[in-house]
Amino acid sequence: MATEYYGTDPVFTSTMDAFFELAGDPAIKSDWLGETDHVHIDDVRRAQPLLFAVDYALAKMLHSRGIQQSAMLGHSAGELVAGTLAGVFSFSDGVASQMERVRQAVLIPPGGMLAVAGTEQQLRPYLIGDVAIAAVNAARQVMLAGPVDELQQVEKALQRDDFIVAVVPATSPFHCAAMAPAAVECERQLSAIRLNPPQATVYSGYTAELLTEKDAVRPEFWAWQIVDTVYFGPALDRMLSTGPQILVEVGPGQTLSSFARRHRAVRTGESRVVSIKELIP
């Protein structure tokens, strides 16, 4: 999770340290660096804080090298990062909002997520209980989320009908109705902080459109993202429809880049995907 930049790039290192200080849990850092193993990296108490921290720190590292974005598109927690980079949140408020998501998610009964090769329309008939379309990531790449027992039933039904299904390492059922109690508490926290109009272009995975000033300053817009579907694929369509783009994934892996490489604009060479390592060896 980008640990190779810690201690070698001063901006990345100082940004991560600032996050750890604000988060108030030293074990997040020591687990991330592999010095301890208090909580597994896929647990919501580690995955969610580190996604925010690494995304933000990598972006600041690119900025320090003179690489500025023309637009941003975040996926789930990444949208909160994009909002912070765009000035909707101060850094400290962005960290506080992410940590509140974590605290509330821990109180939700365990759940999971499935990646399925299919369309949203194909998968809707299989949804039962609180199982929901968690994310539409590409033309035929959808994620489902829900409580463990219900999700296992859906997985069996999909496999019986020859869908390709993969279990996603996750311990919380983000982006389904089971997260509603957490969203209520997150909205309360967000109502107590200052939200500003975006000072940079952000494409929202929540609306699949440009982030508007009206949405950016609404606490419920940010709070209920953890319950509703992430439309990353449609938002990527919207962004790439504006013309040629160079896409850089600022995160701990290349998952979003793999979705982008399937997009027609990238396959035809109109736009392209580059890795951070190509920009910063």
Order of alpha helices (4+ residues) and beta strands (2+ residues): alpha-alpha-alpha-beta-alpha-alpha-beta-alpha-beta-beta-alpha-beta-alpha-beta-alpha-alpha-alpha-beta-alpha-alpha-beta-alpha
